[in-house]
């Protein structure tokens, strides 16, 4: 099914690339294959690093403690997702690929813009984006439910920390709460 979803994505006038678990790069429908390859490898490394970091492991443990089961993430990469999108999860309910948006601008550039929009450091904005996409991978399919899920995670982390780390989590929870409210207004429940 994922192959069908990706195949239907190929029909879109956008480019995409991802690195599978074996390390093989797959480039599709790209008018900038070298850029998609570079961005795919960069995003794959970033996601792998995050998922094995202490922060990433805390989020994964939180999701499991909430009874969530993750889909099988079979790859990570880049795709041209349009304006105002930082990342996405393409999946069929069982397996999926997490991609950072590359439409003429690097994923890191989009993370920096998101951080500036919400008053977050680049590192905090990156944590937000990755947890958001992993929240979708944990079965929170709607934007409203996913924002609520990550908001609760950040609130839990705020209660467990102090000082600058606690302030970071309070700010991340506020961003998720705002986005949850906006998603409800937009009917993305």
C-alpha positions in Angstrom: 0.0 0.0 0.0 2.8 2.5 0.8 4.3 1.8 -2.6 0.9 2.7 -4.1 0.8 5.9 -2.1 4.3 6.9 -3.2 3.4 5.9 -6.7 0.4 8.2 -6.7 2.7 10.9 -5.2 4.9 10.5 -8.3 2.0 11.7 -10.4 2.2 15.1 -8.6 4.3 17.8 -10.2 6.7 17.7 -7.3 10.0 16.0 -6.5 10.7 13.5 -3.7 13.5 11.5 -2.4 14.0 9.2 0.5 16.6 7.0 2.1 15.4 3.5 3.0 16.6 1.5 6.0 19.3 -0.2 3.9 20.7 3.3 3.1 19.6 3.2 -0.5 18.5 6.6 -1.9 15.3 6.7 -4.0 14.6 9.8 -6.1 11.3 10.3 -7.8 9.8 12.9 -10.1 12.6 15.3 -9.4 13.7 18.2 -11.5 16.5 18.7 -9.0 17.7 15.1 -8.2 21.1 16.2 -6.7 19.3 18.6 -4.3 16.7 16.0 -3.4 19.5 13.4 -2.8 21.4 15.8 -0.6 18.4 16.9 1.4 17.2 13.3 1.7 20.5 12.1 3.1 20.6 15.1 5.5 17.1 14.6 6.8 17.6 10.8 7.1 20.7 11.5 9.3 18.9 14.1 11.3 15.9 11.8 12.0 18.0 8.8 12.8 20.1 10.9 15.2 17.0 12.3 16.9 15.3 9.0 17.4 18.4 7.6 19.2 18.9 10.8 21.3 17.7 11.1 24.9 15.0 13.6 23.7 13.8 11.3 21.0 13.8 8.3 23.2 11.7 10.2 25.8 9.1 11.0 23.2 9.0 7.4 21.9 8.6 6.2 25.5 5.8 8.7 26.2 3.9 7.5 23.1 4.2 3.9 24.2 3.1 4.8 27.7 0.0 6.3 26.1 -0.8 3.0 24.4 0.4 4.3 21.0 1.8 1.9 18.4 4.1 3.3 15.7 3.8 2.5 12.1 6.9 1.0 10.6 9.0 4.0 9.4 10.8 2.6 6.4 12.5 5.7 5.2 13.2 9.4 5.6 13.9 12.1 3.0 12.8 15.2 1.3 9.8 16.2 -0.8 8.4 19.3 -2.4 5.4 19.9 -0.2 4.5 23.4 -1.1 4.6 26.6 0.9 3.9 26.7 4.7 4.8 23.0 5.2 7.9 22.0 7.1 7.6 18.2 7.1 5.1 15.4 6.5 4.5 11.7 7.0 3.5 9.7 3.9 2.0 6.4 5.1 -0.5 3.7 4.4 -1.4 3.0 8.1 1.2 0.3 8.5 4.4 1.8 7.1 5.6 5.2 6.1 8.2 7.7 5.1 8.9 10.9 7.0 10.0 13.8 4.7 11.2 17.3 5.3 10.0 19.9 2.8 12.4 20.9 0.2 10.9 23.2 -2.4 13.8 25.4 -3.2 14.6 25.9 0.5 16.3 23.5 2.8 14.5 21.8 5.6 16.8 23.6 8.1 15.7 26.9 6.6 12.1 26.0 7.1 12.8 25.0 10.7 14.4 28.4 11.3 11.4 30.2 9.9 9.0 28.1 12.1 11.2 29.0 15.1 11.1 32.7 14.3 7.3 32.6 13.8 6.7 31.0 17.2 9.7 32.5 19.1 11.5 29.2 19.4 15.2 28.5 19.1 16.2 26.5 16.0 16.8 23.4 18.2 13.4 23.7 19.9 11.7 24.2 16.6 13.4 21.1 15.2 12.3 19.1 18.3 8.8 20.4 17.7 8.7 19.4 14.1 10.2 15.9 14.6 7.9 15.2 17.6 4.9 16.4 15.5 5.7 13.9 12.6 6.5 11.1 15.1 3.1 11.9 16.7 1.5 11.2 13.3 3.5 8.0 13.1 2.1 7.0 16.5 -1.4 7.1 15.0 -2.6 10.6 15.6 -3.9 11.1 12.1 -5.7 14.5 12.4 -3.9 17.7 13.1 -6.1 18.4 16.1 -5.5 15.1 17.8 -1.8 15.2 17.0 -1.3 18.8 18.4 -3.1 17.7 21.5 -0.9 14.7 21.9 2.4 16.6 21.5 1.0 19.4 23.8 0.4 16.8 26.5 3.9 15.4 26.0 5.5 18.9 26.3 3.5 19.7 29.4 4.6 16.4 31.0 8.2 17.3 30.2 7.7 20.8 31.7 6.6 19.2 34.9 9.7 17.0 35.0 12.3 19.7 34.3 13.4 23.0 35.7 15.1 26.2 34.5 15.7 26.8 30.8 14.7 23.3 29.8 11.3 23.7 31.6 10.8 27.1 29.9 11.5 25.5 26.5 8.8 22.8 27.1 6.3 25.3 28.4 6.8 27.3 25.2 6.6 24.2 23.0 3.3 23.2 24.8 2.0 26.7 24.1 2.8 26.4 20.4 1.1 23.0 20.2 -2.0 24.4 22.1 -2.2 27.3 19.6 -1.9 25.0 16.6 -4.5 22.6 18.1 -6.9 25.5 18.5 -6.2 26.7 14.9 -6.7 23.1 13.6 -10.0 22.8 15.4 -11.1 26.1 13.8 -10.1 24.9 10.4 -12.0 21.7 10.9 -8.9 19.4 10.8 -10.1 17.1 13.5 
